[in-house]
Amino acid sequence: MRPVPEKTIRVLVVDDQELVRSGYKAILNTFSDLDVVGMATNGEEALSEALRLKPDVVLMDIRMPQMDGIQATRQITESPLLANTHVLVLTTFDIDEHVYDALGAGASGFLLKDAEPERIAEAIRIVERGEALIQPSVMRRLVDAFAKGGRAGKAAASDSARAQVAELTEREREVLSLVAAGADNAQIAEALFISPATVKTHLARIMAKADAHDRAQLVILAYESGLVTPGAS
């Protein structure tokens, strides 16, 4: 007999293909701590259902009719009524050209559609906790985009991002750099010789100053401000 989970994570599945939606619902509902509370076929429905259901996590497709996943993600993450809702974007390939746009819109991370069930469930748990889920292959794409001087490279010159980073203390900038490098709290604590609790405090202050709600947005900030550059170790 499975133990009763301390908390059930409420999930909204958004995809324009019925087979995909049904498949995710069937998979996710096999996990005792996950509950698919609704489904939507496009971005407009996603926003409407999110406002109605207040899910913990929205599993969001990118390419959909009427309103795409990027627009829907932005509206969901910017809504004060959905402050506790996180968006996990689904993509067919890790080279999807909309990766950077979706992160900039407030997505907490990315998940490949062909991921194993256990991986999907764990990804949902991660973003529900307010953490970022950016697979290494996706992170490499973001760095490559900056290096090649594409849209992301131009965004690196953002005056707004530089101004936000300028408000951070030296220690906070060190923490932000390590977050952008993919370090978790324990690794940051070890690198800076501080406690994990102190790392959490620094992260909370950085997010407050940057008006960011998760680590994914901090990664974007680090690159856009020029604090971290492609090829930096």
C-alpha positions in Angstrom: 0.0 0.0 0.0 1.4 3.4 -1.0 1.9 6.0 1.7 -0.4 8.9 1.7 1.5 12.0 0.3 1.8 15.0 2.6 0.6 17.2 -0.3 -1.1 16.6 -3.6 0.2 18.7 -6.4 -2.6 20.0 -8.7 -1.7 20.0 -12.4 -3.2 21.6 -15.4 -2.2 19.9 -18.7 -2.2 22.2 -21.8 -1.7 20.7 -25.3 -3.6 21.0 -28.6 -3.4 17.3 -29.2 -6.0 15.2 -27.5 -3.8 12.1 -27.4 -1.0 14.0 -25.7 -3.3 15.5 -23.1 -4.9 12.2 -22.3 -1.6 10.5 -22.2 -0.2 12.9 -19.7 -3.3 12.7 -17.6 -3.2 8.9 -17.5 0.6 9.0 -16.6 0.4 11.7 -13.9 -2.6 10.2 -12.1 -0.6 7.1 -11.4 1.5 9.1 -9.0 -0.2 9.4 -5.6 1.1 13.0 -5.0 -0.1 14.3 -8.4 -3.6 15.2 -9.5 -4.5 16.4 -13.0 -7.3 18.8 -12.2 -7.9 20.1 -15.7 -6.9 20.2 -19.3 -6.8 22.9 -22.0 -6.3 22.9 -25.8 -4.8 26.3 -26.4 -3.3 29.3 -24.6 -6.6 31.1 -24.1 -8.1 28.0 -22.4 -5.0 27.6 -20.4 -5.3 31.1 -18.9 -9.0 30.7 -18.3 -8.6 27.3 -16.6 -5.6 28.4 -14.6 -7.6 31.3 -13.2 -10.5 29.0 -12.4 -8.6 26.0 -11.0 -5.5 27.7 -9.4 -3.3 24.8 -10.2 0.2 24.4 -8.6 1.8 23.5 -11.9 0.8 24.1 -15.6 2.3 21.7 -18.0 2.4 23.9 -21.1 2.9 23.1 -24.8 4.5 25.9 -26.9 3.0 25.6 -30.3 -0.8 26.0 -30.1 -3.6 27.9 -32.0 -5.3 31.1 -30.8 -2.7 31.8 -28.2 0.6 30.1 -28.0 2.3 28.7 -24.9 4.6 31.6 -24.6 1.9 34.2 -24.4 -0.1 32.1 -22.1 2.9 31.5 -19.8 3.5 35.3 -19.6 -0.1 36.0 -18.7 -0.2 33.3 -16.1 3.1 34.2 -14.4 2.2 37.9 -14.4 -1.2 37.4 -12.9 -1.3 38.3 -9.2 -4.2 35.8 -8.9 -1.8 33.0 -9.9 1.2 33.9 -7.7 1.5 30.3 -6.6 1.2 28.7 -10.0 4.4 27.6 -11.9 4.7 26.8 -15.6 6.6 23.8 -16.9 7.0 24.1 -20.6 6.8 21.0 -22.8 8.9 20.8 -26.0 9.5 18.2 -28.6 13.1 19.0 -29.0 15.7 20.6 -26.7 16.6 22.9 -29.7 13.2 24.5 -29.8 13.8 28.1 -30.9 11.3 29.4 -28.4 13.2 28.1 -25.3 14.7 31.6 -24.4 11.3 33.3 -25.1 9.4 31.0 -22.8 12.0 31.4 -19.9 11.8 35.1 -20.4 8.0 34.9 -20.2 8.3 33.3 -16.7 8.4 29.6 -17.3 10.1 27.7 -14.5 11.8 25.3 -16.9 11.6 22.8 -19.7 10.8 19.2 -20.2 11.1 17.1 -23.3 7.8 15.4 -24.3 9.5 12.0 -24.6 10.7 12.1 -21.0 10.1 9.0 -18.8 7.1 9.1 -16.5 9.3 9.3 -13.4 11.2 12.2 -14.9 8.0 14.0 -15.7 6.7 13.5 -12.1 9.9 14.7 -10.6 10.0 17.7 -12.9 6.6 18.8 -11.7 7.6 18.4 -8.1 10.8 20.5 -8.7 9.0 23.5 -10.2 6.2 23.2 -7.6 8.8 23.9 -5.0 9.7 27.1 -6.8 13.0 25.7 -8.2 14.1 25.9 -11.9 14.3 22.9 -14.2 16.6 23.6 -17.1 18.1 20.5 -18.6 21.8 20.7 -19.4 21.2 20.5 -23.1 18.7 23.4 -22.9 21.2 25.4 -20.9 23.8 24.8 -23.5 21.4 26.2 -26.2 20.9 29.3 -24.1 24.6 29.9 -23.8 25.1 29.2 -27.6 22.4 31.8 -28.4 24.3 34.5 -26.5 27.6 33.5 -28.0 26.2 33.7 -31.6 24.7 37.1 -31.0 21.1 36.2 -31.8 18.1 37.6 -30.0 19.4 36.4 -26.6 22.8 38.1 -27.4 21.1 41.4 -28.0 19.1 41.0 -24.8 22.4 40.7 -22.9 22.8 44.4 -23.3 19.7 45.1 -21.3 20.1 48.3 -19.2 17.3 47.1 -17.0 19.0 43.9 -16.1 22.3 45.7 -15.4 20.5 48.1 -13.1 18.9 45.2 -11.2 22.3 43.5 -10.8 23.9 46.7 -9.7 21.6 46.8 -6.7 22.9 43.5 -5.5 25.7 43.1 -2.9 28.9 41.5 -3.9 27.9 38.3 -2.1 24.6 38.3 -3.9 26.3 38.6 -7.2 28.5 35.7 -6.4 25.4 33.6 -5.5 23.7 34.7 -8.7 26.7 33.7 -10.8 26.7 30.2 -9.3 22.9 29.9 -9.9 23.5 30.7 -13.6 26.2 28.1 -13.7 23.6 25.5 -12.6 24.7 25.1 -9.0 22.2 24.0 -6.4 22.0 25.4 -2.9 24.4 22.8 -1.4 27.0 23.4 -4.1 26.7 27.2 -3.7 27.1 26.9 0.1 30.3 24.7 -0.4 31.7 27.1 -3.0 31.2 30.2 -0.9 31.9 28.6 2.5 28.5 29.5 3.9 25.5 27.5 5.2 22.6 26.3 3.0 20.3 28.5 5.1 22.4 31.5 4.3 22.2 30.6 0.6 18.4 30.6 0.9 18.5 34.0 2.5 20.6 35.4 -0.3 18.4 33.9 -3.0 15.3 35.3 -1.4 16.9 38.8 -1.3 18.1 38.5 -4.9 14.6 37.4 -6.1 13.0 40.3 -4.2 15.4 42.9 -5.7 15.1 41.4 -9.2 11.3 40.8 -9.0 11.9 37.2 -10.0 9.9 34.2 -8.8 12.3 31.3 -9.5 15.8 30.3 -10.4 15.0 30.2 -14.1 14.5 33.9 -14.2 17.7 34.5 -12.2 19.6 32.6 -14.9 18.2 34.9 -17.6 19.0 37.9 -15.4 22.6 36.8 -15.0 23.1 36.5 -18.8 21.1 39.6 -19.8 23.0 41.8 -17.3 26.4 40.6 -18.5 27.3 39.2 -15.0 27.8 35.8 -16.7 29.0 35.5 -20.2 29.2 32.6 -22.7 32.3 30.6 -22.2 32.8 31.8 -18.6 33.7 29.2 -16.1 
